[in-house]
Amino acid sequence: MNPLSVRCLRASPDYELVLFDRLTEHERSVLAELRREPDFYGILRPRHDGGASHLPVRAVDRETALLILTLREPGPLPSYALERDPSARGIAQLVLDRVLEVQEGAEFVSGPAATRLVRTAEKTGASGRLAQISLDAISAAVALDADDRETLARWLYAYNRLPFSASHSRRYPDASAILALVGDDGTLRVREWAVTGGHGGDWISLSRRSGYRPAGRSRPPDGPTYKLYVSPGMDALPDACRALRETLERHRVRHFKLAGSAAGLLRPDKLVAYFDDAPALAAVAEALRERLRGASAQGVPFTASIDPDGLLSWGVDPPPRERPLSWLPQQSWRGWVTSTLAGGLVHARREPGAPGAARFALTRLALEGVDVERWMPEQRLWHDARAGVA
């Protein structure tokens, strides 16, 4: 049981609840798409007179609005809220996000100051080499002299990139040299794959040509995308690239990509294959694990390790339905994780005297549904995204 279920709570004075109908014309225009949701209520807007101007505007549904209205008078969680959320995970999220406050002695606390009060059974230690790299990235980010979410997210995303050298640049001067890694003997584009990108872009994408019919089921339009990351050390890069392409052909996988420049090949997530379902990813991963046994590994932070060294790992991109507004950018698994972590770090830094920025960020991410020991989506996140891979 979450300890919040037996505590006294109240709605935070840092936010005001505003019905959609009472927003300005411009605000209603920006949020018009949300009206399609049958239970949409309005927004929580930070009050600028209480030092909360850095808090984000939040869209809320009717159940959340009812809870906030109920807890304008401090008291225990109402029974209907616990029936809807028996573990009180959603309540814990609202406390860490400073929407609700929990009584601690004679005071009410929220945000990072309430971390120890909402912590549930999730562990936040490392499970293997790749998980340790992820925790090292967070610890290093805490020490950075940066206080905006976008900067920290980019830094976390790029963690474990290899240093650039002139010899590396000479070895991979252009897209043709990089394509040679996957076995381009001059017929690759004609025989199996359509190749796009590589002209100064970040990625070279390879997709099966029109008319190709992949094995297995296809991903539903609103379903998640499964991603297999192959992260060899530079000495193992040629063998890993060719092994990936040949294995994907045997398993009739439709799409993969590799970094499109010499600098891009130094990033940890330099090789990525895409799958419609978890069993297909697991089958390819097992075949690659056998073929690349003993190869050196770089390791992709914030992904779930498949082998002990982190040569192979996986993640699940959020499905389109997780994007509330069509004009917001679609995020990748690592983009979503690092942005969420960065938001937690920034939030903790802006709370005077609040200890444990890393612990707060990890706890907040765990409450979203991420196993922060193994860096995989839990089953409740994006509808069974975990099944069949772990």
C-alpha positions as CSV (number, residue, x, y, z in Angstrom):
1,M,0.0,0.0,0.0
2,N,1.2,3.5,-0.8
3,P,1.7,5.5,2.4
4,L,-0.3,8.4,0.9
5,S,-3.5,6.4,1.2
6,V,-3.5,6.9,5.0
7,R,-2.2,10.5,5.1
8,C,-3.8,13.9,5.2
9,L,-3.6,15.8,1.9
10,R,-4.7,19.1,0.4
11,A,-4.7,20.8,-3.0
12,S,-1.6,22.8,-3.6
13,P,-2.0,26.6,-3.4
14,D,0.6,26.9,-6.1
15,Y,-1.9,26.0,-8.8
16,E,-5.3,27.3,-9.8
17,L,-7.9,25.0,-11.5
18,V,-9.5,26.6,-14.6
19,L,-12.4,25.1,-16.5
20,F,-11.8,25.0,-20.3
21,D,-14.8,27.3,-21.0
22,R,-13.2,30.0,-18.8
23,L,-9.8,30.1,-20.6
24,T,-8.9,32.9,-22.9
25,E,-9.8,32.5,-26.6
26,H,-6.1,31.9,-27.4
27,E,-5.8,29.2,-24.7
28,R,-8.9,27.5,-26.0
29,S,-7.5,27.5,-29.5
30,V,-4.2,25.9,-28.5
31,L,-5.9,23.2,-26.4
32,A,-8.9,22.6,-28.7
33,E,-7.9,19.1,-29.6
34,L,-8.2,18.1,-25.9
35,R,-11.9,18.7,-26.1
36,R,-12.2,15.5,-28.1
37,E,-11.4,13.6,-24.9
38,P,-14.7,12.8,-23.2
39,D,-13.4,13.4,-19.7
40,F,-11.3,16.5,-20.3
41,Y,-12.0,19.3,-17.8
42,G,-9.5,22.1,-18.2
43,I,-6.0,23.1,-16.9
44,L,-4.0,23.7,-13.8
45,R,-2.2,27.0,-14.1
46,P,0.6,28.1,-11.8
47,R,-0.1,31.1,-9.6
48,H,2.6,33.7,-10.3
49,D,2.2,35.4,-6.9
50,G,3.5,32.4,-4.9
51,G,6.9,31.7,-6.4
52,A,5.6,28.9,-8.6
53,S,6.0,30.5,-12.0
54,H,8.4,27.8,-13.1
55,L,5.8,25.1,-12.8
56,P,4.2,23.8,-16.0
57,V,0.6,24.3,-17.1
58,R,-1.1,20.9,-16.9
59,A,-4.2,19.5,-18.6
60,V,-6.5,17.7,-16.2
61,D,-9.5,15.3,-16.6
62,R,-12.7,15.4,-14.6
63,E,-11.6,12.9,-12.0
64,T,-8.5,14.9,-11.2
65,A,-10.4,18.1,-11.1
66,L,-12.9,16.6,-8.7
67,L,-10.1,15.4,-6.5
68,I,-8.5,18.8,-6.4
69,L,-11.8,20.5,-5.6
70,T,-12.4,17.9,-2.9
71,L,-9.0,18.5,-1.3
72,R,-9.3,22.2,-1.1
73,E,-10.2,21.3,2.5
74,P,-7.4,19.1,3.9
75,G,-8.3,15.5,4.6
76,P,-7.6,11.9,3.7
77,L,-8.0,10.6,0.2
78,P,-11.7,10.1,-0.7
79,S,-12.7,6.5,-1.2
80,Y,-13.6,7.0,-4.9
81,A,-10.0,8.1,-5.6
82,L,-8.6,4.9,-4.0
83,E,-11.1,2.8,-5.9
84,R,-9.8,4.3,-9.1
85,D,-6.1,4.1,-8.1
86,P,-5.7,1.5,-5.3
87,S,-1.9,1.8,-5.2
88,A,-2.1,5.6,-5.1
89,R,0.5,5.9,-7.8
90,G,-1.3,8.6,-9.6
91,I,-1.7,10.5,-6.3
92,A,2.0,10.1,-5.7
93,Q,2.7,11.7,-9.1
94,L,0.5,14.6,-8.2
95,V,2.3,15.1,-4.9
96,L,5.7,15.1,-6.6
97,D,4.4,17.5,-9.3
98,R,3.2,19.9,-6.6
99,V,-0.4,19.5,-7.5
100,L,-1.2,18.0,-4.1
101,E,0.5,18.4,-0.8
102,V,0.9,15.8,2.0
103,Q,0.9,16.6,5.7
104,E,4.2,16.1,7.5
105,G,4.1,17.2,11.1
106,A,2.7,20.7,11.3
107,E,3.4,21.4,7.6
108,F,2.3,20.3,4.2
109,V,5.0,19.3,1.7
110,S,5.1,18.4,-2.0
111,G,7.7,18.1,-4.8
112,P,11.2,16.9,-4.0
113,A,10.6,17.5,-0.2
114,A,8.0,14.8,-0.3
115,T,10.0,12.1,-2.1
116,R,10.5,9.9,1.0
117,L,6.8,10.1,1.8
118,V,5.6,8.8,-1.5
119,R,8.4,6.3,-2.3
120,T,6.9,2.9,-3.0
121,A,8.6,-0.5,-3.4
122,E,10.5,0.4,-6.6
123,K,14.3,0.1,-6.3
124,T,16.6,2.6,-7.8
125,G,19.8,0.7,-7.9
126,A,21.7,-0.8,-10.9
127,S,21.1,-4.2,-12.4
128,G,24.1,-4.9,-14.7
129,R,26.6,-2.8,-16.6
130,L,24.2,-0.9,-18.8
131,A,22.0,0.1,-15.8
132,Q,25.1,1.3,-14.0
133,I,26.0,3.5,-17.1
134,S,22.5,5.0,-16.9
135,L,22.9,5.8,-13.2
136,D,26.4,7.2,-13.8
137,A,24.8,9.5,-16.4
138,I,22.3,10.8,-13.9
139,S,25.0,11.4,-11.3
140,A,27.1,13.3,-13.7
141,A,24.1,15.4,-14.8
142,V,23.5,16.4,-11.2
143,A,27.0,17.9,-11.1
144,L,26.5,19.9,-14.3
145,D,26.1,23.7,-14.2
146,A,22.9,23.6,-16.2
147,D,19.4,24.5,-15.1
148,D,17.1,24.0,-18.1
149,R,15.3,20.8,-19.0
150,E,16.3,20.8,-22.7
151,T,20.0,21.1,-22.1
152,L,20.0,18.4,-19.4
153,A,17.9,16.1,-21.6
154,R,20.3,16.5,-24.6
155,W,23.3,15.8,-22.3
156,L,21.7,12.7,-20.8
157,Y,20.7,11.4,-24.3
158,A,24.3,11.8,-25.6
159,Y,26.0,10.2,-22.5
160,N,28.5,7.4,-23.3
161,R,29.4,8.8,-26.7
162,L,33.0,8.0,-27.7
163,P,35.6,10.8,-28.3
164,F,36.2,12.0,-31.9
165,S,39.5,11.5,-33.6
166,A,41.0,12.5,-37.0
167,S,41.8,8.9,-37.9
168,H,38.1,7.9,-37.3
169,S,37.0,10.7,-39.6
170,R,39.4,9.6,-42.3
171,R,38.1,6.0,-42.1
172,Y,34.5,7.0,-42.5
173,P,34.6,10.2,-44.7
174,D,31.1,9.8,-46.3
175,A,27.9,7.7,-46.5
176,S,29.4,5.3,-49.0
177,A,32.1,4.3,-46.5
178,I,29.5,3.9,-43.8
179,L,27.2,1.8,-46.0
180,A,30.1,-0.5,-46.7
181,L,29.8,-1.6,-43.1
182,V,26.5,-3.3,-43.8
183,G,27.8,-5.0,-46.9
184,D,27.1,-2.6,-49.7
185,D,28.9,-4.2,-52.6
186,G,27.1,-2.0,-55.2
187,T,24.0,-4.2,-55.4
188,L,22.6,-3.7,-51.8
189,R,20.2,-0.9,-52.9
190,V,18.9,-2.8,-55.8
191,R,18.7,-6.3,-54.3
192,E,17.0,-5.9,-50.9
193,W,16.9,-2.4,-49.4
194,A,15.9,1.1,-50.3
195,V,18.4,3.5,-48.8
196,T,17.6,7.0,-47.7
197,G,19.6,9.7,-45.9
198,G,23.4,9.8,-45.6
199,H,23.9,13.2,-47.3
200,G,25.1,15.0,-44.2
201,G,22.1,13.8,-42.2
202,D,22.0,12.1,-38.8
203,W,20.9,8.7,-40.1
204,I,21.1,6.3,-43.0
205,S,17.8,4.4,-43.2
206,L,17.3,1.1,-44.9
207,S,13.8,-0.2,-45.6
208,R,12.6,-3.2,-47.5
209,R,11.5,-2.3,-51.0
210,S,7.8,-1.9,-51.9
211,G,6.0,-5.2,-52.3
212,Y,8.0,-6.8,-49.5
213,R,5.7,-8.7,-47.1
214,P,7.2,-9.2,-43.6
215,A,6.6,-12.2,-41.5
216,G,4.3,-12.0,-38.4
217,R,1.7,-9.4,-37.6
218,S,1.9,-5.7,-38.3
219,R,1.8,-3.1,-35.6
220,P,-1.6,-1.5,-35.1
221,P,-1.6,2.2,-36.2
222,D,-1.7,3.4,-32.6
223,G,0.6,0.8,-31.1
224,P,4.1,1.1,-29.7
225,T,7.2,0.6,-31.8
226,Y,9.8,-1.8,-30.5
227,K,13.5,-0.9,-31.0
228,L,16.6,-3.1,-30.8
229,Y,19.8,-1.3,-30.2
230,V,23.1,-2.8,-31.3
231,S,26.0,-1.0,-29.6
232,P,29.4,-2.5,-30.5
233,G,32.8,-1.1,-29.7
234,M,34.5,0.5,-32.6
235,D,36.7,-2.6,-33.2
236,A,33.6,-4.8,-33.5
237,L,31.6,-2.3,-35.6
238,P,32.1,-3.9,-39.1
239,D,31.2,-7.4,-37.9
240,A,28.2,-6.1,-36.0
241,C,26.8,-4.1,-38.9
242,R,27.1,-7.0,-41.3
243,A,25.6,-9.4,-38.8
244,L,22.7,-7.1,-38.2
245,R,21.8,-6.7,-41.8
246,E,22.1,-10.4,-42.6
247,T,20.1,-11.4,-39.5
248,L,17.3,-8.9,-40.3
249,E,17.1,-10.3,-43.8
250,R,16.7,-13.9,-42.5
251,H,14.0,-12.8,-40.1
252,R,12.3,-10.6,-42.6
253,V,12.5,-7.4,-40.7
254,R,11.4,-4.4,-42.6
255,H,13.5,-1.4,-41.3
256,F,16.7,-0.4,-39.6
257,K,19.0,2.5,-39.5
258,L,22.7,3.4,-38.8
259,A,24.4,6.6,-38.0
260,G,25.0,8.7,-41.1
261,S,28.3,10.3,-40.3
262,A,31.7,9.6,-38.7
263,A,30.6,11.5,-35.6
264,G,27.3,9.7,-35.5
265,L,29.1,6.3,-35.4
266,L,30.6,7.4,-32.0
267,R,27.1,7.7,-30.4
268,P,26.1,4.6,-28.3
269,D,22.8,4.1,-30.3
270,K,24.5,3.9,-33.7
271,L,22.5,0.9,-34.9
272,V,18.7,0.6,-34.4
273,A,16.3,-2.0,-35.8
274,Y,12.5,-1.5,-35.7
275,F,9.8,-4.2,-34.9
276,D,6.1,-4.4,-34.8
277,D,6.0,-6.7,-31.8
278,A,8.1,-8.0,-28.9
279,P,8.5,-11.7,-30.0
280,A,10.0,-10.6,-33.4
281,L,12.6,-8.4,-31.6
282,A,13.4,-11.2,-29.1
283,A,14.0,-13.7,-31.9
284,V,16.4,-11.4,-33.7
285,A,18.2,-10.5,-30.5
286,E,18.8,-14.1,-29.7
287,A,20.3,-14.8,-33.1
288,L,22.5,-11.8,-32.9
289,R,23.6,-12.7,-29.4
290,E,24.9,-16.0,-30.6
291,R,26.6,-14.6,-33.7
292,L,28.3,-11.7,-31.9
293,R,29.3,-13.6,-28.7
294,G,32.5,-12.1,-27.4
295,A,32.2,-8.8,-29.3
296,S,33.1,-5.6,-27.4
297,A,30.2,-3.4,-26.3
298,Q,29.7,0.3,-25.9
299,G,26.3,0.3,-24.4
300,V,23.2,2.5,-24.8
301,P,22.1,4.3,-21.6
302,F,18.4,4.2,-20.5
303,T,17.6,1.0,-22.5
304,A,16.9,-2.5,-21.2
305,S,19.9,-4.8,-21.5
306,I,19.6,-8.1,-23.3
307,D,23.1,-9.4,-22.7
308,P,25.4,-8.8,-19.7
309,D,27.7,-6.4,-21.5
310,G,25.0,-4.2,-23.1
311,L,25.9,-5.0,-26.7
312,L,22.2,-5.6,-27.3
313,S,19.4,-3.7,-25.6
314,W,15.8,-2.6,-26.3
315,G,13.2,0.1,-25.8
316,V,9.6,0.9,-26.8
317,D,8.7,4.2,-28.4
318,P,5.6,5.8,-27.1
319,P,2.6,5.2,-29.4
320,P,1.0,8.1,-31.1
321,R,-1.9,8.1,-28.6
322,E,0.5,9.2,-25.9
323,R,1.0,12.5,-27.6
324,P,-1.9,14.7,-26.3
325,L,-1.7,17.3,-29.1
326,S,-0.8,16.7,-32.7
327,W,1.5,19.6,-33.0
328,L,3.8,18.3,-30.2
329,P,6.8,16.3,-31.4
330,Q,6.6,12.5,-31.3
331,Q,9.2,11.3,-28.8
332,S,11.4,8.2,-28.9
333,W,11.9,5.9,-25.9
334,R,15.2,7.4,-24.9
335,G,14.0,10.9,-25.7
336,W,11.0,10.5,-23.4
337,V,13.0,8.9,-20.6
338,T,15.8,11.5,-20.7
339,S,13.3,14.4,-20.9
340,T,11.4,13.0,-17.9
341,L,14.6,12.6,-15.9
342,A,15.8,16.1,-16.9
343,G,12.5,17.6,-15.8
344,G,12.9,15.9,-12.4
345,L,16.4,17.1,-12.0
346,V,15.5,20.7,-12.8
347,H,12.4,20.6,-10.5
348,A,14.6,19.4,-7.6
349,R,17.2,22.0,-8.2
350,R,14.6,24.8,-8.0
351,E,13.4,23.6,-4.6
352,P,15.6,25.3,-1.9
353,G,17.0,22.9,0.6
354,A,15.5,19.8,-1.1
355,P,18.0,17.0,-1.1
356,G,18.5,14.1,-3.5
357,A,17.8,15.4,-7.1
358,A,18.8,12.1,-8.6
359,R,16.6,10.2,-6.2
360,F,13.7,12.5,-6.9
361,A,14.1,12.2,-10.7
362,L,14.3,8.3,-10.5
363,T,11.3,8.1,-8.2
364,R,9.2,10.3,-10.5
365,L,10.2,8.2,-13.6
366,A,9.4,5.0,-11.7
367,L,5.9,6.2,-10.9
368,E,5.4,6.7,-14.7
369,G,5.9,3.0,-15.2
370,V,9.6,2.5,-15.8
371,D,11.6,-0.1,-14.1
372,V,14.7,2.0,-13.2
373,E,16.7,-1.0,-12.1
374,R,16.6,-2.5,-15.6
375,W,15.4,0.5,-17.6
376,M,12.5,-1.3,-19.2
377,P,8.8,-0.3,-19.5
378,E,6.6,-1.9,-16.9
379,Q,3.6,-3.8,-18.0
380,R,1.2,-1.0,-17.1
381,L,3.0,1.4,-19.4
382,W,1.7,1.6,-23.0
383,H,-0.4,-1.5,-22.8
384,D,1.8,-4.6,-22.3
385,A,4.9,-3.1,-24.0
386,R,7.2,-5.3,-21.9
387,A,5.7,-8.8,-22.7
388,G,7.9,-11.2,-24.6
389,V,11.2,-9.3,-24.5
390,A,12.6,-9.6,-21.0
